[in-house]
């Protein structure tokens, strides 16, 4: 028999089976706890061009392209699904003046995002919310754009 997958299998309402790494919050909590070391931050800055404790693969150039494509700016609201520690949503909010609502199923990622929201003094109604992409706790029609970098890989 092969090695067990690190992905968890979860049964959702209606008997649909979903397999996502985020269904294993302990694994992600451990991963997020390693983020922010001097070596990790230097590597992130060298490879992605950011200092957001990123745990994804979106580069600074790709994030900047997103801000143009999504026409973000003051008065706009961006939702960043599967945001982890907030990259690239926090960067987009800081550079464009939009508000960002970061949603991630792992509390450690939300805590890191919340700290950066305060540090960067981002526009209201910016927030970090613990949740997932299946049951988004946001009123219909209340956001202007959605990102989900690395969520589906």
Secondary structure in CASP SS format (residue, H / E / C, confidence):
PFRMAT SS
TARGET T0000
AUTHOR 0000-0000-0000
METHOD secondary structure of the structure
MODEL  1
X C 1.00
X C 1.00
X C 1.00
X C 1.00
X C 1.00
X C 1.00
X C 1.00
X E 1.00
X E 1.00
X E 1.00
X E 1.00
X C 1.00
X H 1.00
X H 1.00
X H 1.00
X C 1.00
X E 1.00
X E 1.00
X E 1.00
X E 1.00
X H 1.00
X H 1.00
X H 1.00
X C 1.00
X H 1.00
X H 1.00
X H 1.00
X H 1.00
X H 1.00
X H 1.00
X H 1.00
X H 1.00
X H 1.00
X C 1.00
X C 1.00
X C 1.00
X C 1.00
X H 1.00
X H 1.00
X H 1.00
X H 1.00
X H 1.00
X H 1.00
X H 1.00
X H 1.00
X H 1.00
X H 1.00
X C 1.00
X C 1.00
X C 1.00
X C 1.00
X C 1.00
X C 1.00
X C 1.00
X C 1.00
X C 1.00
X C 1.00
X C 1.00
X C 1.00
X H 1.00
X H 1.00
X H 1.00
X H 1.00
X H 1.00
X H 1.00
X H 1.00
X H 1.00
X H 1.00
X H 1.00
X C 1.00
X C 1.00
X C 1.00
X C 1.00
X C 1.00
X C 1.00
X C 1.00
X E 1.00
X E 1.00
X E 1.00
X E 1.00
X E 1.00
X C 1.00
X C 1.00
X C 1.00
X C 1.00
X C 1.00
X C 1.00
X C 1.00
X H 1.00
X H 1.00
X H 1.00
X H 1.00
X H 1.00
X H 1.00
X H 1.00
X H 1.00
X C 1.00
X C 1.00
X E 1.00
X E 1.00
X E 1.00
X E 1.00
X E 1.00
X E 1.00
X C 1.00
X C 1.00
X H 1.00
X H 1.00
X H 1.00
X H 1.00
X H 1.00
X H 1.00
X H 1.00
X H 1.00
X H 1.00
X H 1.00
X H 1.00
X H 1.00
X H 1.00
X H 1.00
X C 1.00
X C 1.00
X C 1.00
X C 1.00
X C 1.00
X C 1.00
X E 1.00
X E 1.00
X E 1.00
X E 1.00
X C 1.00
X C 1.00
X C 1.00
X C 1.00
X C 1.00
X C 1.00
X C 1.00
X C 1.00
X C 1.00
X C 1.00
X C 1.00
X C 1.00
X C 1.00
X C 1.00
X E 1.00
X E 1.00
X E 1.00
X C 1.00
X C 1.00
X C 1.00
X C 1.00
X C 1.00
X C 1.00
END
